[in-house]
Amino acid sequence: MPLMFEKPLGMIDTLPALYERAREVRRYMEQETKNWGYRPIQTPSLEYYETVGNASAIRDEQLFKLLDREGQTLVLRPDMTAPIARVISSSMKEEPLPLRLFYCNALYRAQQHEGGRRAEFDQFGIELVGDDSMNADGEVLALLTSNLRASGLSPFRLAVGHIKYMNALFEEIIEDSKIAEALRRYLYEKNFVGYRQRVDQLEISEADKSRLHQLQRLRGGPEVLDRAKTLAHSSKAHHAINDLEDLWEILKDLGVQDVIQIDLNLVGQIDYYTGIVFEGYGGALGFPLASGGRYDELLEKFGRPASATGFGIRLDRLLEALNHINEGYSQNRPTLILFNKKRQQEALQEANRRRNNGEAIVVQNIESVPDIDAFTEKYPEVVSFTDGSERGSSDE
Ligand SMILES: N[C@@H](Cc1c[nH]c[nH+]1)C(=O)O
């Protein structure tokens, strides 16, 4: 293939039909999110590697890096949470907490291999900063639910875990933090076979191996929480479960518990999570289309310590899930007005009149169209201002 048609790894064009659909879905979600009192924010694509690049806690090899004219290393933002933490600690530092913000921006995460994985994608997300209560986590999960509903996705489910529970269980059983890290990595990759094999190789008692295996069964409704309490004994672990019990009550009050499942095997994709973590699944997608959680230690890196929680929805994945569900979705396609030079005035006036009425109109001189049949095919309605010698349907 000639180089002029190639694109860098992971870069993808969005053609008009998908772009329009994406904009529409985004509009529904923005409207929904504004109804919850969140305000929009935008930050630049480039940030300093030393600050935001590091705080984003995305693996280094996934960062796109470049140098500015002073020789400082910059990164294309891999995440919006860290840039927003920077803004809240600087230009918005006088704003009282809690703060509620939302965004929809392109993010960049370099891919190592070919295989259709995007290195640039749009993410719609929210951050609720300055509320350390479970009510904030409940609100974030409920808002994620209503955003996914507003997008038309059905059914979908959210899996919710607590990173402190898993860490506490590992601390009770495993001394070497590197081993715990390796186990977390297996769970993060959802490589459950690898996890089981690694556990079996550990030099610990059979009873402890069995406890690590049982972690994998901690998935389901709220009854999982009772089992979780008998599996781990430390107060840290019990504290985490108490959080989840509180959260469950709040989710019931918010009326969203039917889409939520507890999953204590969840490891957030990003290192900054310190509490509740979650992922959203829908359609026939085998991977999460949304994720998020609580990150209470990120803002202090920017000098304004505050608890925080939020989510991000990957628009490309959401659209893929929606297409699986909603094949043949009909877009709001424009009406075509065809005209010839003689009837130009009538045609242009009619186009204006209809556009002023809120209709979408394409107005096209028939003399510039080489193949009328091929061209008119994609329009649900065609209005002709021609003298009849040219072809084309007319419903004038
Ligand atoms: N920034 C996270 C999502 C998130 C927002 N807030 C908390 N988590 C991500 O890109 O996956």
The ligand as a MOL file (V3000), in Angstrom:
LIG
                    3D

  0  0  0     0  0            999 V3000
M  V30 BEGIN CTAB
M  V30 COUNTS 11 11 0 0 0
M  V30 BEGIN ATOM
M  V30 1 N -9.4490 8.3530 34.0710 0
M  V30 2 C -9.9470 7.0050 34.1840 0
M  V30 3 C -11.4110 6.9870 34.4470 0
M  V30 4 C -11.7350 7.7300 35.6960 0
M  V30 5 C -12.2620 8.9420 35.8480 0
M  V30 6 N -12.2810 9.1940 37.1630 0
M  V30 7 C -11.8300 8.1810 37.8080 0
M  V30 8 N -11.4500 7.2630 36.9100 0 CHG=1
M  V30 9 C -9.6220 6.2380 32.9110 0
M  V30 10 O -9.2140 6.8230 31.9350 0
M  V30 11 O -9.8070 5.0350 32.8600 0
M  V30 END ATOM
M  V30 BEGIN BOND
M  V30 1 1 1 2
M  V30 2 1 2 3
M  V30 3 1 2 9
M  V30 4 1 3 4
M  V30 5 2 4 5
M  V30 6 1 4 8
M  V30 7 1 5 6
M  V30 8 1 6 7
M  V30 9 2 7 8
M  V30 10 2 9 10
M  V30 11 1 9 11
M  V30 END BOND
M  V30 END CTAB
M  END
